[in-house]
Amino acid sequence: MPFKRWLYPRNWKAIATRIKTAAGWCCEQCGHPHDPAGYYGLAVHHIDGNCANNADENLVALCQRCHLALHARKLVGQLMFEFSWPIWWRKRQPPAERD
């Protein structure tokens, strides 16, 4: 999925860096550390798909592999969370609401 710069705010780089730093520079789905040479570079994903919604609770740091896998499921028309809720989603829920 190509990066469409015009859809993002001017301070997107700072926002993305803040989210990656909060995640410890690791993928919030698989836990792999940021490693661009090994194709595990981190990307910041908008959970609701809205590039204008840059609230921290709508952003998640994902490695390239997990990010592309998430978008691939959406693009073929499958439910985004077809089999189970992603790890990063479960971690953000209060204990009483986790499945």
C-alpha positions as CSV (number, residue, x, y, z in Angstrom):
1,M,0.0,0.0,0.0
2,P,1.7,3.2,-1.1
3,F,2.2,6.0,1.4
4,K,-0.1,8.9,0.5
5,R,1.7,11.9,2.2
6,W,-1.2,14.3,1.5
7,L,-3.5,12.3,3.7
8,Y,-1.3,12.7,6.8
9,P,-0.7,15.8,9.0
10,R,2.6,17.7,8.7
11,N,3.8,16.3,12.0
12,W,3.1,12.7,11.1
13,K,6.8,11.7,11.5
14,A,6.7,13.0,15.1
15,I,3.4,11.2,15.8
16,A,4.7,7.9,14.3
17,T,8.0,8.2,16.3
18,R,6.0,8.8,19.5
19,I,3.9,5.7,18.9
20,K,6.9,3.5,18.0
21,T,8.7,4.7,21.1
22,A,5.7,4.0,23.3
23,A,5.7,0.4,21.9
24,G,9.4,0.0,22.7
25,W,10.3,0.0,19.0
26,C,8.7,-3.5,18.8
27,C,5.7,-4.7,16.8
28,E,2.7,-4.7,19.1
29,Q,1.3,-7.8,17.3
30,C,4.3,-10.2,17.0
31,G,6.8,-8.5,19.4
32,H,9.6,-8.4,16.8
33,P,12.0,-5.5,17.3
34,H,12.3,-2.8,14.6
35,D,14.7,-4.2,12.0
36,P,14.3,-2.7,8.5
37,A,17.2,-4.8,7.0
38,G,15.3,-7.9,8.0
39,Y,11.9,-6.6,6.7
40,Y,10.6,-5.9,10.2
41,G,10.6,-2.1,9.9
42,L,7.9,-0.6,12.0
43,A,4.8,1.2,10.6
44,V,2.1,3.0,12.4
45,H,-1.4,1.7,11.6
46,H,-4.7,3.6,12.0
47,I,-7.0,1.1,13.7
48,D,-10.2,2.8,12.3
49,G,-8.6,3.3,8.9
50,N,-9.0,7.1,9.1
51,C,-5.7,8.9,8.5
52,A,-7.0,12.0,10.1
53,N,-7.7,10.3,13.4
54,N,-4.3,10.5,15.0
55,A,-5.4,9.9,18.6
56,D,-2.9,7.6,20.4
57,E,-5.7,5.0,21.1
58,N,-6.3,4.8,17.3
59,L,-2.6,4.1,16.4
60,V,-0.6,0.9,16.8
61,A,3.0,0.1,15.9
62,L,3.2,-2.9,13.6
63,C,6.1,-4.5,11.7
64,Q,5.9,-4.5,8.0
65,R,4.8,-8.2,7.9
66,C,2.0,-7.8,10.4
67,H,0.9,-4.5,8.9
68,L,0.7,-6.0,5.4
69,A,-1.0,-9.1,6.6
70,L,-3.7,-7.0,8.3
71,H,-4.3,-4.9,5.1
72,A,-4.2,-8.1,2.9
73,R,-7.1,-9.5,4.9
74,K,-9.1,-6.3,4.5
75,L,-8.4,-6.0,0.8
76,V,-9.8,-9.4,0.0
77,G,-13.0,-8.6,1.8
78,Q,-12.5,-10.7,4.9
79,L,-13.3,-9.3,8.3
80,M,-10.3,-7.6,9.8
81,F,-10.3,-9.7,12.9
82,E,-11.7,-12.9,11.4
83,F,-10.1,-15.4,13.8
84,S,-9.4,-13.6,17.0
85,W,-8.8,-10.1,18.3
86,P,-5.2,-9.0,17.6
87,I,-2.8,-9.1,20.5
88,W,-2.4,-5.3,20.6
89,W,-6.2,-4.9,20.8
90,R,-6.5,-7.3,23.7
91,K,-3.6,-5.6,25.7
92,R,-5.5,-2.2,25.4
93,Q,-8.7,-3.6,26.9
94,P,-9.5,-3.4,30.6
95,P,-9.1,-6.9,32.2
96,A,-12.9,-7.4,32.6
97,E,-13.4,-6.9,28.8
98,R,-10.7,-9.1,27.4
99,D,-11.7,-12.4,25.7
